[in-house]
Amino acid sequence: MAPRYHIDLFWYEPDSCWIANVPDLRSCSAHGDTPEEALAELQIAMEGWLETARGCGIAIPEPQYRHTSLAA
């Protein structure tokens, strides 16, 4: 089973778009005109990130990020 990563999804006013990113995957983010579009684009970005990491022999990070209100 693939790791389940935390996803941040937010409106970014300076670019007037939705941003989705995965804090555990450095520089893995995407944007869209709607939250759904940003998430769909992020799925593509995550697949590419993980595929590239595997191809380069880079360790796949375990999910660690927790939103501060959920952190133990």
Summary of the structure (lengths in Angstrom):
residues: 72
radius of gyration: 13.0
end to end distance: 24.5
largest distance: 37.1
contacts: 170
relative contact order: 0.21
helix: 33%
strand: 19%
